[in-house]
Amino acid sequence: MNHFRASFPVVNRELLNWFPGHMGKGMKQMQQKLKQVDCVIEVHDARIPLSGRNSEFRHTISGIKPHILVLNKKDLIEKRTRPSIVSRLQEREDVQHVVFTNCKQQTCDGIRKVMPLAQDLILSSNRFNRADQKEYCIMIIGVPNVGKSSLINVLRNRHLNRKGASQVGAIAGITRSVLNKIKICEDPLVFLLDTPGILKPNIADTETGLRLALVSCLQDHLVGEELIADYLLYLLNKSENFRYLEFMGMTKPSDSIAEVLIAGAQHINKTTRIRNYDGTMVIRPDIQLAARYMIKGFRTGAFGKILIDADKLG
């Protein structure tokens, strides 16, 4: 019988706090531009619909404007989990409008719903100082690397048939400032404001931080690939998902990340040369490359469709 960890050990919280100067500046810029905004679209990763959303947005940005929560990367979770996610968000987070998208797919039904929903919300809201403005302005917000720029690009391509206007990257924090208006629709005239991914200055607990790291909202090297891989192993074992065995070249489950990574390094034939104190060189399995390999496996769906926040839906 396998005995796995019942909880993940507490780690140094300093590892999980990543709040560069541009984030604080970006939040202030976003607040300053709110008078020009008719609707706020918050983008988050569908695998962590409840973890890591920046609560500062609710108090300073989205709480005072019509708000849509776009849960992107829906292709990485099971479709059957969506109703319970929406129910939980509506009941406990007071999020009334939730749209699931896959911004890599132009034909995504969720993408089709975003603009009509935004227009309906704007038309039914009191625009106050913008009542005489014919064009609509929508601000895109969210934590780093959840697909904000991808959403802008796919909407622009869909409505204007133009190539992307916002830079996209796999590294968290690529958008560093509130950009100028990006036109995405002619009739009605709609502009989007892209914004930098902004985390809370202090992440509430280590599990939230590790979940953000696992889906790339924190930069891997700042948290540590081995730590992220260890948390992934803990989650997989906890849910009895043993697809990592074949992927890492193992025959039986293990709760030891060292054992898993050594096996993985041998499986993909990756070694590193280490110098001993006496100057001699020793060849050992490359643990860091194996950790990256395992993390990439999760992010590309090698272990199946995984809702990381499944434990929070009850």
N, C-alpha and C positions, 0 to 999 in steps of 0.2 A: 504493500500500500504506500502511495506517495504522500509525503508530508511536506506541504508547502507553507510559505509564510502567510500568516493571517493578516498581517499589516506590513506596510513598507516602512523601514526605519527612517526616522527623522534625519534630514541632512542639513547641512549648513545653509541657512536661508540666504546668506549673502550670494550664494551661487545662483540664486533664482531671481535676483533683483537686477533688472537691466532697464535703466531709464535714462538713455542718453539725453543730452541737453536739447536736442531738436524736438524731443517729445513734449517737454514742458512748453517750449516756444510754440509748437504746433497747436497745443490745446488752447493757448491764449489767442492764437490767430483764428482758430475755429470759432471761439466765442465772439470775437470781434466781427466775424462775417455773418453771424446768425441773422442780423437784420435783413440780409440779402437773400435769405433762404426760406423756401416754402415748405420743404419736406426733408426729413433726414432718413437716409437708408443706412442702417447698421449692418455690416457684413461680419459673419462669424463662421467658424468651422463646424460643420454638421456633426463631426465626431465628438465635439465637446460643446454641445449647445448650451450647457449650463455653467461650465467651468471657464473662468478667465475673462468673461465679458467685463469690460471696464465700467464699473458702477458710476464712475464720475460722469460718463456720458448721460446717464439718466437725469442727474441733477443739473448738469450745466448745458447740455446740448439737446438730446432727444426728448427730454421731459417737457419741453415747451413748444415743440413743433410736431406736426404729424409724423409718425414714425413707422418704418417697416423694418423688420428683422429678416435679413436674407441669410439663410443657412446654406453656405456653399459646400461643394465637394460631397453632394448627396449620394454620388455613386459609390462612396466608400462606407456607407451604412445601409442596413437592410430597410427596404421601403416600409415594411410592417411596423417599424419603430416610430415612424413619423407622427401618427396620431397621438401617441403618448407624450412625445416631445412637445407638440403644440399645446396639448392639454396642460402639461406642467408649466410651460411658459405663460400661458394665459391665466392660470389660477394663482401662481405664486410670484411671477415676475411682472405681471401686468403688461404683458406684450400681446397685443391683440391681432397684429398682422404679421404672419410668418410665411415666408416663401422659401422653398427648397430649390437650389439651383446646382447646376454643373456648368461652370463658365467655360469649360473646354469644349462644350457641345453647343453649336449654334442653334440646333433644333430643340434645345431644352424647353420643356413646357413651363418651367419656373421662370425662365428668362422672359418668356412671352407675357407673363403676368405682372412683371415688375412695373413697367411704365403705366399701363392702364390703372393699376391699383394706386400708384403715386398720384396720378391725375385726379382720380376719384376723391382721394383724401384731401388733396389741395382744394378742389372745388367745393368740398363740404366743410372746409375750415374757414375761420376768420383770418384773413391775411393781413389785417391791420394796415401797417404802413406800406404794404405791397399790393393793396387792393386795386390800385390803378395800373399796375404792371401787367402787361399782356404775356410776357414770357415767364416761364417757371424756372426756378433755380433749386436744385436738389443737392444736398451735401452727402457725400459718402464717407462714413466713419467706420472704425473698427480697430481691433488689435493688429499687430503686424502679421503679414503673410497669410491672410485668410482669403484673398482674392478680390480685394477692392478694385485694384487697377484692372484686373481681368474682367470684372463686371462692367466697368466703364468701357473697356475696349469692345466687348461683345455687344453691348447696347449701342455703341456708336456704329459698329459695323452693321448691326441689324437695322437700325433706323436711318442711317445716312449712307450705308454701303461704303464706308471709309475704313482705312486701316487704323490701328490703335493709336491713341494720342497719349497714353499713359504708360510709363515704363513698367514692365513686369519682370519679376525675378524670383528665384527660389530662396533667396536669402531674406530673412526677416528684417524689415526696416529700410527698404530700398527707396520709398517715397519719403522725402525729408521736409517738405514744406507744403503749405496749402497752395495749390496751383491756381492759375487763372481759370476762368470759366472754360469748360469744354463743351462745345455744342454737340448734342447727340440726337436732336430731333428738330425738324423744320416746322411741322404742323401737328400739334402746337409747338411753338418754339420752346425748347427745353435745354437748359444748361446744367452741367454737373460740376461740382467742386470736389476734386480729389483731395485727400488729406493724408498725413503720415499715420502709420499704424501707431497707436498710443496705448501702452499698458498703464496700469496703476503704478505709481511710484513704489509701492510696496505690495508684493504679492501676498495674499492672506495666509496661505499655508503651503507647505512643501508639495503636497499632492497636486494642488492647482498649478503650481509652477512646473511640475514635471509633466503634467498633461499638456500644458502650453508648449513645453519643449518637445514633447513627442510628436506634435503636429506641426513643428517648425515655427511657432510663434516667438520662440526664443532662439537665439543663434546657438547651434550645437556646441561649438568650441567653448562658448562661455559657460555652459552648464557642464559639459563633459560627456563625450559619446558613451563611455562605459557606464556612467550613472543613468543616462537615458535608456540604454540597452537593458540595464538591470531592472529599471521600472517597467519596461515593456515585458520582460520575462516574468515579473511578478504578476502583471495583468493577465498574461496569457495562461499562466498556471492557475491563477485564481478562477478563470472562466473555463478551465479544462480545454483550452485550445492548444493542442500539441502539434500544430502544423509546423512549428519551428524545428521539430526533430529532423525531418527530411531536409529542410532548408539549410540547417546548420550541420548536417552530416552526423546525427546522433541516433542512437538506438533506443534510449529511454529518457524520460523527462528528468530534469534537474532543477534544483532551486539555487544552484551556484552559478552566478554569472561568469565567474572565472572558468569553470568547467565548460560552459556553453560556448564562450568565446574562443577558448583554446581549440575545441572541436571544430568550430566554424572556420577558424584560421587554417587549420589543417585541411578542412574540406575544400576550401577555395584556394589552397596552396599559397598562402601568403605568410611570408616570414620577415623577420627584421634582424639586423645584426647589432648586437649589444656588446660594448667593451667592458670586460671585467676590470677589477681593480689592478690586476697584475699586467694589464695591457692586452691580454689575449681576447680574441673575438669569439662570441658565441652566437649561434643562429637559433632564434626562438620564434614561436608562432606570433604573428603580428596581431595583438589583441585589439589595438585601436582600429585597424582596418576591418577586423571581424565585427566590431561594434557598429561601425558605419554600415557594413553590409547588412546586418540584422535590422538596423533602424530603417534603412532604405527598403528592405523587404516589407516592413510594416506599412510604410508610406505608399508603396506601390500596390498594396493589396495582396501580397503573397500569403498572408495569414488569414485571409478572408475579410469580409466586411465587419468592421469592429466599431461599435458605439462605445467609446471610452466612458461616457457618462451614464451608462446603463444603470449603475448603482444609485443614481440620484433621481431616477424617475418614479420611485415608489412613493 
